[in-house]
């Protein structure tokens, strides 16, 4: 799975160290890596490599980074798939029957789902502990939970596109005069507004913040200071507007009770993610992991430094060194 391989590369960056390859003398020549769950062979690697388009296979095989990524994906998928079987997760009818790369990948995904479900259940069982942490998060950064000022408006929008700039402004000014003379705002909105979504509601809008509005419109409506105040015509990109301020909520910091569910949801997601990542790290840090580093290094196709092409079989050209002195393709144990 793509996320496994990318995580593996990050892990290897700090796990690998010179001279830490293990078990090379103990493993058969065709075995690349082995732990108590599975054995990863060269045949497994070649079967996975065969999924790469044939015209790209040599380029792929000559890249240590790509070989590393594929080996790490195989190591993680094979291990998780074996753990899935140990936990009684049975292959579904929709899984490939060949027991190959796709089979392991899908079975590993089911094991990962089990890990995540267990982590979620663990969080729920310890909810009181995590709620204490949530209260601490709230207390340490209350400003993070500030909600911006919001207003509720009634609006008459006269379309510039439909009526033209001058006519739209004149119609907005006429609508404002009627409201100023005492005509019901909702009635004027139904007659003058070109906005079909609010016209039949008398121009009524829900609560909005300044960030939800265009800058010109927001500046004008948030300058209204009294409930019931009517704006002068406001020019916006698409229309001229006449607005009445109906209600205002000042900016405030939400109470913990209002924030509790939001913070707990974030903590739960974090707990599940950390549990999943710990399981993946445990595969690389497994003290029983054995590596055949010579066989792993041999997977990378040597490159002719002059031609930047794979060295033909039997050629005497000196190959470009493609593997660093320390193991980088599969993580060593115990580091």
N, C-alpha and C positions, 0 to 999 in steps of 0.2 A: 504494500500500500504506500502511496506517495508520501504520506506524512511520516511513516516509519523510516523510509530511506533518508528523508531530509533530517530527521532527528538523529539518525545514526551518524551522519556526517558531523553534526555538531558535537555529539558525544565523543567521537573518535579524536577530535581536535585536542581534548584535554585528557583522554584516557591513555592514548598511545605514548609509549616511552621506549627509548633504545633498549634492546636486549630483552624485551618482555615477551617475545613469542614463546609459546609453551607447547609442549607435546608433539613437536614436529617429528621426533625420533620414534614416537609411540604410534603414530597414525599411519595407516596404509597409504601408499602413494596417491591413490585416487580420492582420499578423504581430505577435504579442505578444513573442516571444523567439526567439532563434536562436543555436545554437552549431554547431560543425563536425559534430555528429552528427544534428541534427534541427532542425526549424522548428515552433514552436508557434503555431497560428493561433487567431483568435477562433472559427472553426468547431469547432476541437478543444475549446475551452472550453465552447461551447454544447452540444456533443454530450455532454460529461461532465456539464454542469449538467442536462441532460434526464433524467439518472438520478435526480435528486432528485424526490420526489413533487411533482406539480404544485401542490398546495395549499400547499407549503412553499417553493416556488421563489423567490418574491419576497422572503420573509424571509431566505432564504439569500443571495440576490444583493445584499441591502442591507447585509450584514455584511462589512466589510473583512477581518476575521479569517478568515471562512469562504471568501471568495474567494481570499485569500492561500493558505489551506491547499490548496484545490483546484488552484490554479495550480502550487504547489510539487510536489504529487503528480504532476501532468501533466509538469512539467519533468523530474523525477527518473525517472518511469516511461518516458517517451519516450526519454530519453537512455540509460538502462540497456538498454532494448529494442534500440535501435540498436547499442549496444556488443555485445549478445548476438549479433546477426546478424553483426557484424564478427568475432566470435570463433568463428563457425561453429555457433552454437547454433540448431538448426532448430526451427521450431514443431512441436509434437506434434499428433497427430490430435485430442486433446481440447481444443486451444485454439480459441477462436472464430475464424471465418474472416474476420470483417469488418475486421480490422486496427484496431479501435477501442480504447476505454479498457481493456476487460477483456483484450484481446489483449496490449496493451502491458504491463499490470500483471503478467500471468502470465509473459510473456517476460522482463520485468525481474526477476521472482523467480528465474528460472532463471539469469540472469546473476549475481545476488547469491549464489546457491548456488555458482556457479563461483568467485566471488571468495573465498567462505568456504573452499571446498575447497582452493584454491591457498594460502590463508593457513595452513591446517592443514598442508599439505605443506611449506610454508616453515618452520613451527615444527619439524616432525619432522626436517628437514634440519639445523636449527641446535640440535638437542636438547642438545648438550654446553654450548652458550652459555647456554641457558635453565636448565639444571641448575645452573650456577654461580649464577644469579640465585635459584634455589630455595633453595640452601644459604644464601645471604645472607638471604633472607626468614626462614628457620628460625632462623638465628643471632641476628637482630635482635629476634625476639619468640618465644622458645621457650615462654613461658608460654601462648601461644595454642594450643599443641599438647598441653596437659595433659589427661589423661583422668581422670575422677573415680573415687573409690573405688567398688568394686563388690563385691557379695557373691553367693554361691550358697547357696540355701536349700532346705529341705524344709518343706512347709507343710500343715497340716490346717485346712481352712476349713469352718466350720459356718454355714450360711446363716441369717441373721436373718429374711429374708422367708418362708422355708419353715417355720421352726420357732418363730418368735417370739423376742423379745429374751431373756427369762429362760431358756427352754429351750435356746437356742443357746449361751448362756454356760455353763449347767450341763453341756452335752454337751462343750464345749471343755475345761472343767475336768476332766471325767472322762477325756477323751482324754489330757490332760497327766499325770494321775495314773498311767495305765497305762504311759506312756513312762518316767516317773520310777521306776516299779517294775521296769523292765528289759525291758518288752515292745518288740519291734522297732518303730521309728518307722514304717517303711514299712507294716508290717502294721496298725498303728493307723490310719494314714492311709487305707488301703483300706477299713477298717471305718467310720470316723467322718467322713471328709471328704465334703462335698457338692459339691466342685468336680470335675466330670466330666473336665476337661482334665488334671488332675494326679493324681486319685485312683488310677487304675490304674498310675501311675508311682511309687506310694509317696509322693506329695506333692512329688516332685523338681521344682525350678524351675531355669531357666537363670540365668546371671549377670545381675544387675540393678544399676542405680545408684539413688540416693535419689530422683532426679527422675522415675524411672519408676514410683514407688510413691506411694500416697496419703500425706499428711504424717504421720498418726497411725501408720500401719503402718511407714513408713520410720524414724521416730524410734525406735520400739521395736526393730526388727530391727538397725539400725545401732548400737544400744547394746550388743548382744551382743558380748562381747570374746573369747570362746574358741571355737575350732572344736569342734563337738559340743554347745555350750550350748543348752539348751531354754528358750524364752521362757515367761513367764506368759501366760495368755490375753490377746490383743490385740484391742481393739475397733476395727474398721474400718467404713466406711459400710454395707457389705453383709453382713458376716459377723464372727464371732469366730474368731481364728486362734491356732493353736499352731505355733511355728516353731522349727526347728533350724538353727543356723548350720553350713553344711558347708564353706565356703571363703571367704576374703577376699582381695581384691587391693587394695592401698593405691593412693591417687592417685599418678600419676607423669607425667612428661613423656615423650612418645613419642620414640624415636630418629629421626634424619633418615631412615634407611632405611625406617622405618614410615610416615613422612610424605611421602616422595618422590613417590609416585604422586598423592596428593591435591593437593600443591602444583603439580605439573606439569600436572595436569588444569585447575586454575584459571588457570595462566599461559597454557595453550594457548587456553582460552576467551577470555581477555583479549586475546591476540594476534589472534585471529580477529575479535573485536568491534572492536578498534581499526583493523584493516585495512579492515573493512566501512565504518566511520564515515569513515575517511579518503577512501575512494572517493566516498561521498556528498558530503562537503565539497568534493571536487574539482569536482563539478558546479556548485556555487555560486561557487567561486573561479576557475572557468575564465576565463582572460584573454580568450578569444574569445567569451564570452557577450555578446550584444547584446540590449538591451531597448527596447521601444517603450512608454515609461512613460505617455505620454498615452493610448494605447490600453488599457493595463492599468488606469489610473485610471477610464477610461470604462466598465469592466465593472461597477463598483459602482453599484447603483440608488440615486439620491438619495432622501433622506428629508425629508418635510415636518416641521420641528421642532415645529410646533403640533399636528399630528395624529398624528405618529409613524407615518405611512403613506407608501408610495412616492408620489412626486409624479406626478400624472396627466400623460400626454403633452400638451404644449402649454400646461401651466399656467404662470402667472407667479409662483407661489410660490417663494420663495427656498429652495433646497435646503440641507440640513444638510451641512456639510463632513465628508466621510467618509474622506478620505485625508490623511495627514500630509504635510508639505512634502517629506519625503524618501521615496524609493521603499521600499515595504515588501512588495510583493506577490511580486516575484521578485527574488532577490538580485543586486546589481550585481557586476560583475567586478572582480577584482584587489584586493579589500579583505580 
